Amino acid sequence: MSAPSRTYLYISDLFRPLPYSFSEILEAWEEDRMRPFELVRDFVEEELGEIRDVRLYGAYLDLETMTAVIEYMVDFRGEGRRGTYGVKIVHARDLKRAIMEYYEAERTGKLIR
């Protein structure tokens, strides 16, 4: 029996569980490509500080395996630090495989931009 798929926010080299299903992430994506970020904005602000700007970096979606990796570049300003940070929303049964598939899609020019 395989592990159930779950949704996570990947930030600061940690996977934080999120309460969203694949269908909720996909529905938000179909509404607007920036909408999935709005689902996790509070978590990101808690980690990084004030969000100055957000833009989609790329997305990998596999409807057959119900895998999604959506990466946003976030410009932020926090206590004594500022910069740009990549954050990912990941929905997968196998997180390691999902991240590998995302980077393969990036390498081969198949990310959704």
C-alpha positions in Angstrom: 0.0 0.0 0.0 1.4 3.4 -0.9 1.3 6.6 1.1 -1.5 9.0 0.5 -0.8 12.1 -1.4 -0.6 15.4 0.6 0.1 19.0 0.0 3.1 20.9 1.4 4.7 24.3 1.3 8.4 23.9 0.7 10.2 26.9 2.3 13.5 27.3 4.1 14.4 23.7 3.1 11.5 22.3 5.1 8.2 20.8 4.0 5.3 22.2 6.0 2.0 20.3 5.6 -0.9 22.2 4.2 -4.7 21.5 4.5 -5.4 21.6 0.8 -6.3 18.8 -1.6 -5.0 18.3 -5.1 -8.4 19.5 -6.4 -8.3 22.7 -4.3 -4.8 23.5 -5.6 -5.9 22.7 -9.2 -9.1 24.8 -8.9 -7.1 27.7 -7.6 -4.6 27.4 -10.4 -7.3 27.3 -13.0 -8.9 30.4 -11.5 -5.7 32.3 -11.7 -2.0 31.2 -11.7 -1.3 33.4 -8.7 -4.2 32.1 -6.7 -2.4 29.1 -5.2 0.1 31.5 -3.7 -2.7 33.3 -2.0 -3.6 30.1 -0.2 -0.2 30.0 1.4 0.6 33.8 1.7 0.2 33.8 5.5 2.6 30.9 6.0 5.2 32.6 3.7 4.8 36.0 5.5 5.3 34.2 8.9 8.5 32.7 7.6 10.0 35.5 5.6 8.4 38.8 6.7 6.7 41.4 4.6 6.0 40.3 1.0 7.0 43.0 -1.5 6.2 41.1 -4.8 5.4 37.6 -6.0 5.7 36.1 -9.4 5.3 32.7 -10.9 8.6 31.0 -11.6 7.2 27.7 -13.0 4.8 24.9 -12.5 4.8 21.1 -13.1 1.3 19.5 -13.2 0.6 15.8 -13.8 -3.1 15.1 -13.7 -2.6 11.4 -14.1 -0.5 11.0 -10.9 -2.1 14.0 -9.1 1.2 15.7 -8.8 1.7 19.4 -8.7 4.8 21.5 -8.0 4.2 25.3 -8.3 7.1 27.6 -7.6 6.8 31.3 -6.9 9.6 33.8 -6.5 8.9 36.1 -3.5 10.6 39.4 -2.9 10.5 40.1 0.9 11.8 42.3 3.6 12.1 40.9 7.1 13.9 41.5 10.4 17.4 42.5 9.2 17.1 40.7 5.9 15.6 41.2 2.5 15.8 39.5 -0.8 14.1 37.0 -3.2 13.2 33.5 -2.2 11.7 30.6 -4.1 8.8 28.8 -2.4 7.0 25.8 -3.7 3.6 24.3 -3.2 3.9 20.6 -3.7 1.1 18.0 -3.9 2.4 14.5 -4.3 2.4 10.9 -3.0 6.2 10.9 -3.3 7.7 14.3 -2.5 11.2 13.4 -3.7 10.0 12.1 -7.0 7.7 15.2 -7.5 10.7 17.5 -7.0 12.8 15.5 -9.3 10.1 15.6 -12.0 9.8 19.4 -11.5 13.6 19.9 -12.1 13.5 17.6 -15.1 10.7 19.6 -16.6 12.7 22.7 -15.9 15.8 21.3 -17.5 13.9 20.2 -20.6 11.9 23.4 -21.0 8.6 21.8 -20.1 7.7 23.9 -17.0 4.5 26.0 -17.3 5.6 29.6 -17.1 
